[in-house]
Amino acid sequence: MLPATSKLCAAISYRHLRNMTGLRRQAAVAISQELSRLACRSPGPGTWIHQVRRRSSLLSSRLEENPFSEIEMSYIKQGEEALQKSLRILEDQDGWKMETVAGNGDKVLSKVLPDVGKVFRLEVVVDQPLDSVYGELVDNMEQMGDWNPNVQEVKILERIGKDTVITHEKAAATPGNIVGPRDFVSVRCSRRRGSTCVLAGMSTTYGAMPEQEGFIRAENGPTCMVLRPLPGSPSQTRLTWLLSIDLKGWLPKTIIHQVLSQTQVDFAKHLRQRLAR
C-alpha cells in the first residue's frame, strides 16, 4: 500500500498534474486509509489528552469536496498548532497554583510558563449533557454576547471546512472601565474524538479585519476548552478552560490577573444560566 501511496503523492507534486482535483483527492484518501491501517496496529494511549493529540490530524480536514488554498491551509495549521500547544500545557500537571475556589466547587488555577506567561485553568462541572454545552459554545458561538456580559460581540468572519473558523471578538469594558474595550481576531478549531471535545484557538491576522477604532487589539492563545462527560453521570459535563491572554496596553499585572481569573468564574456562572433556559 505504501509504494502506491508514494506514487500518488509524487504525481501531484508535478506542476502539470497539480490541478487534477480527482488525483489529489485520490491521494488524500489513500494516505488517510494507510494511516488508519497503521493506527489500528498501534496500542492506544492511556489518557484522553493522548487520544486527542494522537488522533487530531489535518488529513480529516483535507478530505473536503474542494481542496483548500494555501492561505486556508495556513489557518488550519494555526488552529491545529493552538490545539496541540494547549493540550501539552494541560497535560503537565506540575506547577499549578490555586487562584480561587467558588462555593459550588468551581476553581481557577494558574501557572507561569517561560514562553507564554501566566495562564489560567478553569475546572467546572455543568449540569447539562455534553452535546448541549458543545452546541452552545460552537454552533451558537455568535450568540455569546447575548448571555455573557463580558463579551460584546462574536462574529464569524470565515469558515474553512467543517472544523476551522476565523472570528472577531469584542470584549466589553470591565466595571469602572479598569480595563477598556479589547478586541481579538482569532483562528478557532474544534475536534470531537469519542466522548471528548476540544475547542482551541489563538490570535491571527486577517486582512479584512484591521484594528478597530475605540478598541485595543489584544492577543490570545494558545487557549482551549475541553468537554468530557462526567464519569458515571453522562447528563453532566466536565469543562476545562485554558486561558492565555495578552491584553496589551499599560496595565499592572496584578489587575490583569485578577480580571482574567474573575472572567473565568463569571463565564461558568453565565453559561449555566444560559443552558438552564
DONUTI-221309 format. One record per residue (C-alpha): residue number from 1; x, y, z. Coordinates in nm, 3 decimals, padded with zeros to 5 digits. Example, Ala and Ser with C-alpha at 12.3 -4.5 7.8 and 13.67 -1.06 7.14 Angstrom:
2
tike  X  Y  Z
1  01.230  -00.450  00.780 .
2  01.367  -00.106  00.714 .
# end
This chain:
277
tike  X  Y  Z
1  00.000  00.000  00.000 .
2  00.276  00.247  00.089 .
3  00.450  00.229  -00.253 .
4  00.122  00.308  -00.426 .
5  00.060  00.597  -00.188 .
6  00.408  00.732  -00.255 .
7  00.344  00.727  -00.630 .
8  00.022  00.925  -00.585 .
9  00.199  01.184  -00.370 .
10  00.479  01.211  -00.624 .
11  00.232  01.252  -00.907 .
12  00.054  01.550  -00.755 .
13  00.388  01.724  -00.690 .
14  00.444  01.780  -01.065 .
15  00.319  02.117  -01.185 .
16  00.121  01.983  -01.481 .
17  -00.073  01.749  -01.252 .
18  -00.142  01.982  -00.960 .
19  -00.477  02.092  -01.092 .
20  -00.612  01.740  -01.131 .
21  -00.861  01.752  -00.844 .
22  -00.954  01.388  -00.872 .
23  -00.594  01.275  -00.843 .
24  -00.535  01.496  -00.539 .
25  -00.848  01.364  -00.372 .
26  -00.743  01.006  -00.452 .
27  -00.403  01.070  -00.294 .
28  -00.558  01.215  00.021 .
29  -00.791  00.919  00.057 .
30  -00.506  00.674  00.005 .
31  -00.292  00.846  00.269 .
32  -00.584  00.851  00.514 .
33  -00.653  00.480  00.461 .
34  -00.289  00.393  00.511 .
35  -00.260  00.597  00.832 .
36  -00.581  00.442  00.963 .
37  -00.443  00.094  00.892 .
38  -00.121  00.173  01.077 .
39  -00.312  00.329  01.368 .
40  -00.517  00.014  01.413 .
41  -00.195  -00.182  01.464 .
42  -00.062  00.054  01.731 .
43  -00.157  00.037  02.101 .
44  -00.384  00.322  02.213 .
45  -00.262  00.590  02.459 .
46  -00.363  00.580  02.821 .
47  -00.526  00.921  02.874 .
48  -00.785  01.134  02.698 .
49  -00.525  01.401  02.615 .
50  -00.304  01.147  02.440 .
51  -00.605  01.022  02.247 .
52  -00.698  01.367  02.119 .
53  -00.341  01.469  02.040 .
54  -00.274  01.148  01.850 .
55  -00.599  01.132  01.654 .
56  -00.617  01.502  01.571 .
57  -00.495  01.528  01.214 .
58  -00.512  01.773  00.930 .
59  -00.600  01.488  00.696 .
60  -00.957  01.488  00.825 .
61  -00.988  01.850  00.719 .
62  -00.820  01.790  00.383 .
63  -01.082  01.535  00.277 .
64  -01.329  01.804  00.171 .
65  -01.518  01.829  -00.153 .
66  -01.283  02.105  -00.274 .
67  -00.911  02.143  -00.193 .
68  -00.807  02.436  00.030 .
69  -00.595  02.728  -00.080 .
70  -00.254  02.794  00.072 .
71  -00.398  03.071  00.290 .
72  -00.679  02.847  00.413 .
73  -00.431  02.571  00.492 .
74  -00.219  02.817  00.691 .
75  -00.523  02.895  00.910 .
76  -00.598  02.525  00.955 .
77  -00.239  02.468  01.065 .
78  -00.259  02.759  01.311 .
79  -00.570  02.607  01.466 .
80  -00.401  02.270  01.492 .
81  -00.096  02.433  01.649 .
82  -00.315  02.604  01.910 .
83  -00.480  02.271  01.992 .
84  -00.153  02.083  02.031 .
85  00.011  02.356  02.242 .
86  -00.293  02.386  02.468 .
87  -00.312  02.013  02.532 .
88  00.059  01.998  02.611 .
89  00.006  02.268  02.875 .
90  -00.290  02.088  03.029 .
91  -00.109  01.756  03.019 .
92  00.162  01.886  03.251 .
93  00.007  01.872  03.599 .
94  00.306  02.024  03.779 .
95  00.327  02.382  03.897 .
96  -00.041  02.477  03.905 .
97  -00.142  02.707  04.192 .
98  -00.492  02.770  04.320 .
99  -00.626  03.117  04.238 .
100  -00.983  03.086  04.364 .
101  -01.243  02.829  04.465 .
102  -01.614  02.911  04.446 .
103  -01.873  02.776  04.687 .
104  -02.012  02.542  04.419 .
105  -01.671  02.381  04.359 .
106  -01.567  02.585  04.054 .
107  -01.196  02.654  04.072 .
108  -00.937  02.857  03.885 .
109  -00.570  02.756  03.885 .
110  -00.270  02.925  03.728 .
111  00.091  02.869  03.638 .
112  00.366  03.069  03.471 .
113  00.521  02.932  03.153 .
114  00.855  03.065  03.023 .
115  00.741  03.107  02.662 .
116  00.377  03.202  02.725 .
117  00.349  03.388  03.054 .
118  00.079  03.331  03.313 .
119  -00.203  03.100  03.207 .
120  -00.528  03.021  03.387 .
121  -00.726  02.697  03.406 .
122  -01.093  02.681  03.495 .
123  -01.233  02.349  03.619 .
124  -01.612  02.319  03.649 .
125  -01.893  02.067  03.620 .
126  -02.204  02.175  03.428 .
127  -02.538  02.003  03.489 .
128  -02.605  01.959  03.118 .
129  -02.509  01.683  02.870 .
130  -02.203  01.736  02.654 .
131  -02.399  01.793  02.331 .
132  -02.588  02.085  02.487 .
133  -02.269  02.252  02.607 .
134  -02.090  02.189  02.277 .
135  -02.382  02.327  02.078 .
136  -02.386  02.649  02.280 .
137  -02.011  02.708  02.260 .
138  -01.958  02.604  01.898 .
139  -02.277  02.604  01.695 .
140  -02.415  02.916  01.871 .
141  -02.087  03.098  01.937 .
142  -02.213  03.417  01.770 .
143  -02.485  03.440  02.036 .
144  -02.237  03.454  02.324 .
145  -02.279  03.830  02.356 .
146  -02.647  03.769  02.440 .
147  -02.570  03.587  02.765 .
148  -02.212  03.670  02.867 .
149  -02.180  04.033  02.987 .
150  -01.802  04.017  02.941 .
151  -01.849  03.968  02.566 .
152  -01.986  04.242  02.347 .
153  -01.988  04.051  02.019 .
154  -01.855  03.740  01.847 .
155  -01.863  03.737  01.469 .
156  -01.754  03.458  01.235 .
157  -01.550  03.616  00.956 .
158  -01.481  03.299  00.757 .
159  -01.545  02.926  00.776 .
160  -01.277  02.688  00.650 .
161  -01.406  02.335  00.615 .
162  -01.608  02.190  00.900 .
163  -01.358  02.239  01.184 .
164  -01.197  02.583  01.146 .
165  -01.331  02.938  01.168 .
166  -01.185  03.289  01.178 .
167  -01.361  03.508  01.435 .
168  -01.366  03.866  01.555 .
169  -01.448  03.907  01.923 .
170  -01.520  04.230  02.107 .
171  -01.476  04.217  02.484 .
172  -01.682  04.453  02.696 .
173  -01.510  04.703  02.923 .
174  -01.481  04.596  03.285 .
175  -01.683  04.775  03.556 .
176  -01.535  05.116  03.621 .
177  -01.351  05.087  03.289 .
178  -01.048  04.947  03.473 .
179  -00.976  04.753  03.155 .
180  -01.107  04.929  02.846 .
181  -01.262  04.758  02.543 .
182  -01.044  04.498  02.374 .
183  -01.094  04.302  02.056 .
184  -00.939  03.988  01.915 .
185  -00.905  03.824  01.575 .
186  -00.870  03.450  01.626 .
187  -00.850  03.124  01.440 .
188  -01.051  02.853  01.614 .
189  -01.071  02.481  01.555 .
190  -01.297  02.217  01.706 .
191  -01.234  01.845  01.738 .
192  -01.468  01.569  01.856 .
193  -01.299  01.238  01.929 .
194  -01.519  00.983  02.100 .
195  -01.658  01.134  02.418 .
196  -01.406  01.422  02.428 .
197  -01.447  01.759  02.258 .
198  -01.171  02.018  02.228 .
199  -01.224  02.379  02.118 .
200  -00.891  02.553  02.062 .
201  -00.778  02.889  01.931 .
202  -00.514  03.157  01.906 .
203  -00.474  03.508  01.767 .
204  -00.416  03.551  01.398 .
205  -00.407  03.822  01.133 .
206  -00.690  03.874  00.887 .
207  -00.666  04.143  00.623 .
208  -01.039  04.213  00.616 .
209  -01.044  04.296  00.989 .
210  -00.790  04.568  01.072 .
211  -00.769  04.730  01.415 .
212  -01.095  04.895  01.516 .
213  -01.139  05.248  01.647 .
214  -01.215  05.251  02.018 .
215  -01.065  04.905  02.080 .
216  -00.717  04.786  02.171 .
217  -00.625  04.480  01.964 .
218  -00.529  04.220  02.223 .
219  -00.385  03.873  02.166 .
220  -00.488  03.534  02.297 .
221  -00.361  03.183  02.281 .
222  -00.289  02.916  02.290 .
223  -00.625  02.864  02.455 .
224  -00.878  02.583  02.458 .
225  -01.186  02.435  02.621 .
226  -01.209  02.062  02.683 .
227  -01.550  01.900  02.731 .
228  -01.598  01.548  02.869 .
229  -01.895  01.365  03.022 .
230  -01.863  01.336  03.396 .
231  -01.768  00.973  03.474 .
232  -02.076  00.786  03.587 .
233  -02.306  01.078  03.506 .
234  -02.348  01.135  03.130 .
235  -02.605  01.410  03.193 .
236  -02.325  01.628  03.336 .
237  -02.021  01.774  03.161 .
238  -01.676  01.848  03.297 .
239  -01.542  02.166  03.136 .
240  -01.176  02.268  03.146 .
241  -01.088  02.611  03.007 .
242  -00.724  02.706  02.949 .
243  -00.696  03.085  02.915 .
244  -00.390  03.272  02.791 .
245  -00.431  03.641  02.702 .
246  -00.212  03.944  02.647 .
247  -00.444  04.241  02.696 .
248  -00.184  04.491  02.571 .
249  -00.181  04.849  02.693 .
250  -00.038  04.982  03.018 .
251  -00.196  04.773  03.290 .
252  -00.046  04.641  03.617 .
253  -00.011  04.265  03.608 .
254  -00.195  04.228  03.939 .
255  -00.505  04.389  03.787 .
256  -00.479  04.181  03.470 .
257  -00.452  03.855  03.662 .
258  -00.744  03.944  03.886 .
259  -00.962  04.035  03.587 .
260  -00.878  03.717  03.396 .
261  -00.948  03.478  03.684 .
262  -01.275  03.656  03.762 .
263  -01.369  03.641  03.393 .
264  -01.346  03.263  03.405 .
265  -01.558  03.237  03.719 .
266  -01.820  03.468  03.565 .
267  -01.820  03.268  03.243 .
268  -01.914  02.948  03.425 .
269  -02.199  03.124  03.605 .
270  -02.342  03.281  03.291 .
271  -02.304  02.959  03.090 .
272  -02.508  02.768  03.347 .
273  -02.779  03.034  03.337 .
274  -02.790  03.020  02.958 .
275  -02.814  02.640  02.947 .
276  -03.079  02.636  03.218 .
277  -03.310  02.839  02.997 .
# end
